[in-house]
Amino acid sequence: MKACIIIPTYNEKENIGGLLEELLEGFKKIKNFDMSILVVDDNSPDGTQEIVKKYLDSKQIFMLTGEKNGLGSAYIKGFNYVLDKLKADVLFEMDADFSHKPEDVPKFLKEIENGYDFVIGSRYISGGEIPDWGFIRKSISSGGNFFARIVAGLYTVHDCTSGFRAIRTDLIKQIKLDKLEVEGYAFQMNLLHNAIKLGAKIKEIPIVFNDRNLGTSKMRLKDLREFFFNSFKLRFKK
């Protein structure tokens, strides 16, 4: 089977080289999957692309570039490339800032082999942690996730907003990506909502989510507004 890790980037020059190195090293231990990486860079002005280009001679690393339109837009572009060009059986969503641990990748693949369609790295089940966040930030995050579960109706999932996921492409092919109608972080919720509607077999596994040490968060006020508005929109559709 083929699996591709999609990594959206914007101004991640401090992180992307080290992350690619760790992932490539980890791939050597993965036996049952042909692994690759797709970096989707939103024309970072800080030189992120120049660092990624150093790795493009590898048959395992690819890059897409384009204007900055938000996380959701970057993932949709990446999904379509993986489906059309790389022909992968599984795709990953993963952050570029080391919040998601490269050594966790085999745990996701194991659950894919166990028959699951949609594997979520969860901060909100037993064993999941966010050790670097203070009380206020944890409260905002867990409150937003609770809001998504209750308002949008995603009751069966504990971490609806996690950005660390492995998904079978057979499932992605059934979702009309251009109809998700979101650009930012609400994409995660809409994609999950569609997967649940399609009867996907979903599994949550615990992860330890560490805050970034380098670079800055890309979360915008616009993303928060879209997230809350979209939760009610999904409830209305439901």
Backbone hydrogen bonds in HBPLUS format (Angstrom, degrees):
<---DONOR---> <-ACCEPTOR-->    atom                        ^
c    i                          cat <-CA-CA->   ^        H-A-AA   ^      H-
h    n   atom  resd res      DA  || num        DHA   H-A  angle D-A-AA Bond
n    s   type  num  typ     dist DA aas  dist angle  dist       angle   num
A0034-ASP N   A0001-MET O   2.75 MM  33  6.14 161.4  1.78 156.3 162.8     1
A0089-ASP N   A0002-LYS O   2.82 MM  87  5.22 147.7  1.92 126.3 135.8     2
A0090-VAL N   A0002-LYS O   3.05 MM  88  6.40 142.4  2.19 150.2 159.5     3
A0003-ALA N   A0034-ASP O   3.00 MM  31  6.12 163.1  2.03 142.0 144.4     4
A0036-SER N   A0003-ALA O   2.95 MM  33  6.38 133.3  2.18 151.2 161.9     5
A0004-CYS N   A0090-VAL O   2.93 MM  86  6.42 153.1  2.00 149.0 155.1     6
A0092-PHE N   A0004-CYS O   2.78 MM  88  6.11 149.2  1.87 153.8 155.5     7
A0005-ILE N   A0036-SER O   2.90 MM  31  6.32 160.8  1.94 144.6 146.2     8
A0038-LEU N   A0005-ILE O   2.87 MM  33  6.09 165.1  1.89 146.9 149.4     9
A0006-ILE N   A0092-PHE O   2.99 MM  86  5.69 165.1  2.01 131.5 135.7    10
A0094-MET N   A0006-ILE O   3.25 MM  88  6.29 137.3  2.45 174.3 169.6    11
A0007-ILE N   A0038-LEU O   2.88 MM  31  6.20 163.1  1.90 155.2 158.7    12
A0040-VAL N   A0007-ILE O   2.98 MM  33  6.06 159.7  2.02 130.9 137.0    13
A0009-THR N   A0040-VAL O   2.88 MM  31  6.03 158.7  1.93 141.7 140.9    14
A0042-ASP N   A0009-THR O   3.07 MM  33  6.42 164.1  2.10 168.7 167.6    15
A0015-ASN N   A0012-GLU O   3.04 MM   3  5.43 143.9  2.18 109.4 119.4    16
A0016-ILE N   A0012-GLU O   2.91 MM   4  5.80 172.5  1.92 176.3 176.3    17
A0019-LEU N   A0015-ASN O   3.01 MM   4  6.14 159.4  2.05 159.4 166.0    18
A0020-LEU N   A0016-ILE O   2.96 MM   4  6.11 165.3  1.98 152.7 155.9    19
A0021-GLU N   A0017-GLY O   3.05 MM   4  6.27 159.1  2.09 148.4 154.3    20
A0022-GLU N   A0018-GLY O   3.01 MM   4  6.25 160.3  2.05 147.7 152.5    21
A0023-LEU N   A0019-LEU O   2.93 MM   4  6.15 162.6  1.96 154.7 159.6    22
A0024-LEU N   A0020-LEU O   2.93 MM   4  6.07 168.9  1.94 152.7 156.0    23
A0025-GLU N   A0021-GLU O   3.03 MM   4  6.20 156.2  2.09 146.2 152.7    24
A0026-GLY N   A0022-GLU O   2.95 MM   4  6.14 154.6  2.01 144.7 151.9    25
A0027-PHE N   A0023-LEU O   2.87 MM   4  6.14 142.8  2.01 150.4 161.1    26
A0028-LYS N   A0025-GLU O   3.29 MM   3  5.69 145.2  2.42 104.8 113.3    27
A0029-LYS N   A0026-GLY O   3.06 MM   3  5.68 158.0  2.11 116.8 123.0    28
A0030-ILE N   A0027-PHE O   3.05 MM   3  5.18 158.7  2.09 107.5 114.3    29
A0037-ILE N   A0060-GLN O   2.67 MM  23  6.05 149.3  1.76 163.3 174.3    30
A0062-PHE N   A0037-ILE O   2.85 MM  25  6.17 149.4  1.94 153.7 164.0    31
A0039-VAL N   A0062-PHE O   2.92 MM  23  6.26 168.6  1.94 149.1 147.4    32
A0064-LEU N   A0039-VAL O   2.84 MM  25  6.27 157.6  1.89 159.6 165.4    33
A0041-ASP N   A0064-LEU O   2.86 MM  23  6.18 154.3  1.93 169.6 160.8    34
A0051-ILE N   A0047-GLY O   3.38 MM   4  6.75 150.9  2.47 149.9 156.7    35
A0051-ILE N   A0048-THR O   3.12 MM   3  5.38 123.9  2.45 101.9 115.4    36
A0052-VAL N   A0048-THR O   3.12 MM   4  6.49 162.4  2.15 155.0 159.7    37
A0053-LYS N   A0049-GLN O   2.88 MM   4  6.08 155.4  1.94 153.0 159.9    38
A0054-LYS N   A0051-ILE O   3.20 MM   3  5.59 143.8  2.33 106.1 115.3    39
A0055-TYR N   A0052-VAL O   2.84 MM   3  5.51 158.3  1.89 120.7 127.8    40
A0056-LEU N   A0053-LYS O   3.25 MM   3  5.16 161.8  2.29 102.1 107.6    41
A0058-SER N   A0055-TYR O   3.03 MM   3  5.73 154.6  2.10 116.5 123.9    42
A0074-ALA N   A0070-GLY O   3.13 MM   4  6.40 155.4  2.19 149.0 156.2    43
A0075-TYR N   A0071-LEU O   2.96 MM   4  6.26 159.9  2.01 155.2 160.3    44
A0072-GLY N   A0183-GLU O   2.49 MM 111  4.46 125.3  1.77 128.0 137.7    45
A0076-ILE N   A0072-GLY O   2.95 MM   4  6.18 161.4  1.98 152.5 157.6    46
A0073-SER N   A0183-GLU O   3.31 MM 110  5.18 141.6  2.46 129.3 126.7    47
A0077-LYS N   A0073-SER O   3.08 MM   4  6.24 161.8  2.11 146.2 150.9    48
A0078-GLY N   A0074-ALA O   2.94 MM   4  6.19 155.4  2.00 144.9 152.4    49
A0079-PHE N   A0075-TYR O   2.68 MM   4  5.90 164.0  1.70 159.4 163.2    50
A0080-ASN N   A0076-ILE O   3.03 MM   4  6.19 169.4  2.04 150.5 152.9    51
A0081-TYR N   A0077-LYS O   3.14 MM   4  6.36 151.3  2.23 142.1 149.7    52
A0082-VAL N   A0078-GLY O   2.96 MM   4  6.21 162.8  1.99 155.8 160.1    53
A0083-LEU N   A0079-PHE O   2.92 MM   4  6.18 158.8  1.96 155.2 161.2    54
A0084-ASP N   A0080-ASN O   2.90 MM   4  5.95 163.6  1.92 147.0 151.9    55
A0085-LYS N   A0081-TYR O   2.77 MM   4  5.43 161.5  1.81 145.9 152.4    56
A0086-LEU N   A0081-TYR O   3.40 MM   5  6.86 153.6  2.48 141.8 148.9    57
A0087-LYS N   A0082-VAL O   2.82 MM   5  5.90 117.8  2.21 150.5 166.5    58
A0169-THR N   A0089-ASP O   2.89 MM  80  5.32 168.3  1.90 127.4 131.0    59
A0091-LEU N   A0167-ILE O   2.88 MM  76  5.42 164.1  1.91 153.6 157.2    60
A0167-ILE N   A0091-LEU O   2.80 MM  76  5.42 163.2  1.82 160.0 165.6    61
A0093-GLU N   A0165-ARG O   2.86 MM  72  5.09 151.7  1.94 138.2 144.5    62
A0165-ARG N   A0093-GLU O   3.13 MM  72  5.09 153.7  2.21 130.7 137.6    63
A0104-ASP N   A0101-LYS O   2.97 MM   3  5.56 163.6  1.99 119.8 125.2    64
A0105-VAL N   A0102-PRO O   3.16 MM   3  5.72 164.8  2.19 117.0 121.5    65
A0107-LYS N   A0104-ASP O   2.94 MM   3  5.46 133.6  2.16 115.3 127.9    66
A0108-PHE N   A0105-VAL O   3.07 MM   3  5.43 126.8  2.37 108.7 121.2    67
A0109-LEU N   A0105-VAL O   3.20 MM   4  6.56 162.7  2.23 154.5 159.4    68
A0110-LYS N   A0106-PRO O   2.94 MM   4  6.11 147.9  2.04 145.4 153.4    69
A0111-GLU N   A0107-LYS O   3.41 MM   4  6.69 152.1  2.50 138.4 143.8    70
A0111-GLU N   A0108-PHE O   3.09 MM   3  5.36 120.0  2.47 100.9 114.6    71
A0112-ILE N   A0108-PHE O   3.04 MM   4  6.43 147.6  2.15 147.4 157.4    72
A0113-GLU N   A0109-LEU O   2.92 MM   4  6.20 157.2  1.97 149.0 154.7    73
A0114-ASN N   A0110-LYS O   2.95 MM   4  6.24 130.4  2.20 133.6 147.9    74
A0116-TYR N   A0111-GLU O   3.14 MM   5  5.87 164.0  2.17 156.1 151.7    75
A0115-GLY N   A0112-ILE O   2.99 MM   3  5.30 159.9  2.03 108.9 114.2    76
A0117-ASP N   A0201-LYS O   2.80 MM  84  5.16 150.6  1.89 139.8 149.9    77
A0168-ARG N   A0117-ASP O   2.88 MM  51  5.25 161.7  1.92 152.7 155.4    78
A0118-PHE N   A0201-LYS O   3.24 MM  83  6.36 153.3  2.31 151.0 149.1    79
A0203-LYS N   A0118-PHE O   2.99 MM  85  6.37 159.5  2.03 152.6 156.7    80
A0119-VAL N   A0166-ALA O   2.77 MM  47  5.07 172.8  1.78 161.3 162.7    81
A0166-ALA N   A0119-VAL O   2.90 MM  47  5.07 152.9  1.98 142.0 149.9    82
A0120-ILE N   A0203-LYS O   2.82 MM  83  6.24 161.0  1.86 157.8 164.4    83
A0205-ILE N   A0120-ILE O   2.87 MM  85  6.20 163.3  1.89 164.7 167.8    84
A0121-GLY N   A0164-PHE O   2.84 MM  43  5.27 164.8  1.86 170.0 164.7    85
A0122-SER N   A0205-ILE O   2.70 MM  83  5.69 166.1  1.72 157.0 161.0    86
A0207-ILE N   A0122-SER O   3.02 MM  85  5.66 150.0  2.11 144.0 140.6    87
A0128-GLY N   A0125-ILE O   2.87 MM   3  5.47 163.9  1.89 143.2 146.8    88
A0129-GLU N   A0207-ILE O   3.03 MM  78  6.54 154.7  2.10 141.6 145.4    89
A0209-PHE N   A0129-GLU O   2.84 MM  80  6.09 169.8  1.85 158.5 155.1    90
A0138-LYS N   A0134-GLY O   2.99 MM   4  6.14 162.4  2.02 156.2 161.8    91
A0139-SER N   A0135-PHE O   2.89 MM   4  6.02 151.9  1.97 146.1 154.1    92
A0140-ILE N   A0136-ILE O   2.97 MM   4  6.26 155.3  2.03 150.8 156.9    93
A0141-SER N   A0137-ARG O   3.00 MM   4  6.19 164.8  2.03 149.3 153.3    94
A0142-SER N   A0138-LYS O   2.86 MM   4  5.97 174.1  1.86 154.7 156.7    95
A0143-GLY N   A0139-SER O   2.83 MM   4  5.71 146.9  1.93 136.6 146.9    96
A0144-GLY N   A0140-ILE O   2.90 MM   4  6.05 155.2  1.96 144.2 150.4    97
A0145-ASN N   A0141-SER O   2.97 MM   4  6.23 155.6  2.03 148.8 155.9    98
A0146-PHE N   A0142-SER O   2.86 MM   4  6.01 154.4  1.92 142.9 150.2    99
A0147-PHE N   A0143-GLY O   2.88 MM   4  6.07 151.4  1.96 143.6 151.8   100
A0148-ALA N   A0144-GLY O   2.99 MM   4  6.28 151.9  2.07 142.3 149.3   101
A0149-ARG N   A0145-ASN O   2.98 MM   4  6.30 156.6  2.04 148.5 154.5   102
A0150-ILE N   A0146-PHE O   2.95 MM   4  6.15 167.9  1.97 155.3 157.9   103
A0151-VAL N   A0147-PHE O   2.81 MM   4  5.62 154.2  1.88 147.3 155.0   104
A0152-ALA N   A0148-ALA O   3.08 MM   4  5.16 133.7  2.30 116.8 130.2   105
A0154-LEU N   A0149-ARG O   2.95 MM   5  4.37 112.9  2.41 111.3 126.4   106
A0157-VAL N   A0154-LEU O   3.37 MM   3  6.07 168.0  2.38 120.5 123.9   107
A0171-LEU N   A0168-ARG O   3.11 MM   3  5.55 138.9  2.29 106.1 116.0   108
A0172-ILE N   A0168-ARG O   3.33 MM   4  6.77 156.9  2.39 141.8 147.9   109
A0173-LYS N   A0169-THR O   2.91 MM   4  6.07 155.2  1.97 151.5 156.5   110
A0174-GLN N   A0171-LEU O   2.99 MM   3  5.41 147.9  2.09 109.4 118.9   111
A0175-ILE N   A0172-ILE O   2.99 MM   3  5.32 160.2  2.03 112.9 119.4   112
A0177-LEU N   A0175-ILE O   3.01 MM   2  5.65 112.7  2.48 112.5  95.6   113
A0179-LYS N   A0176-LYS O   2.89 MM   3  5.44 157.6  1.95 116.3 123.8   114
A0180-LEU N   A0177-LEU O   3.24 MM   3  5.52 169.9  2.25 112.7 114.4   115
A0187-PHE N   A0184-GLY O   3.14 MM   3  6.02 166.4  2.16 120.5 124.6   116
A0188-GLN N   A0185-TYR O   3.17 MM   3  6.00 148.9  2.27 120.7 124.4   117
A0189-MET N   A0186-ALA O   3.07 MM   3  5.30 119.6  2.45 102.2 116.1   118
A0190-ASN N   A0186-ALA O   3.04 MM   4  6.38 163.9  2.07 158.1 162.6   119
A0191-LEU N   A0187-PHE O   2.89 MM   4  6.01 163.5  1.91 156.7 160.6   120
A0192-LEU N   A0188-GLN O   3.18 MM   4  6.27 161.8  2.21 140.9 146.0   121
A0193-HIS N   A0189-MET O   2.90 MM   4  6.07 157.9  1.95 148.6 155.3   122
A0194-ASN N   A0190-ASN O   3.04 MM   4  6.27 157.2  2.09 147.4 152.1   123
A0195-ALA N   A0191-LEU O   3.00 MM   4  6.26 154.0  2.07 146.1 153.9   124
A0196-ILE N   A0192-LEU O   2.94 MM   4  6.20 159.0  1.99 156.3 160.8   125
A0197-LYS N   A0193-HIS O   3.08 MM   4  6.32 157.8  2.13 144.1 150.2   126
A0198-LEU N   A0194-ASN O   3.06 MM   4  6.28 140.9  2.21 142.3 152.3   127
A0200-ALA N   A0195-ALA O   3.04 MM   5  5.43 166.8  2.06 155.6 153.2   128
A0199-GLY N   A0196-ILE O   2.97 MM   3  5.11 159.3  2.01 107.5 113.7   129
A0223-ASP N   A0220-ARG O   2.95 MM   3  5.17 127.2  2.24 100.0 113.5   130
A0224-LEU N   A0220-ARG O   3.29 MM   4  6.79 149.4  2.39 146.6 154.1   131
A0225-ARG N   A0221-LEU O   3.05 MM   4  6.40 161.7  2.09 155.8 160.3   132
A0226-GLU N   A0222-LYS O   3.02 MM   4  6.20 161.1  2.05 145.6 151.0   133
A0227-PHE N   A0223-ASP O   2.89 MM   4  6.06 153.5  1.96 144.7 152.3   134
A0228-PHE N   A0224-LEU O   3.11 MM   4  6.37 167.6  2.12 156.5 156.6   135
A0229-PHE N   A0225-ARG O   3.01 MM   4  6.11 168.2  2.03 154.2 158.1   136
A0230-ASN N   A0226-GLU O   2.82 MM   4  5.76 154.9  1.88 144.6 152.4   137
A0231-SER N   A0227-PHE O   3.05 MM   4  6.26 141.1  2.20 141.6 151.3   138
A0233-LYS N   A0229-PHE O   3.07 MM   4  6.36 149.3  2.17 142.1 151.6   139
A0234-LEU N   A0230-ASN O   2.89 MM   4  6.13 156.4  1.94 152.1 156.1   140
A0235-ARG N   A0231-SER O   3.11 MM   4  6.36 151.7  2.19 141.7 149.6   141
A0236-PHE N   A0232-PHE O   2.92 MM   4  6.17 154.0  1.98 147.8 154.3   142
A0237-LYS N   A0233-LYS O   2.99 MM   4  6.30 157.3  2.04 147.2 153.2   143
A0238-LYS N   A0234-LEU O   2.87 MM   4  6.04 155.8  1.92 145.8 152.9   144
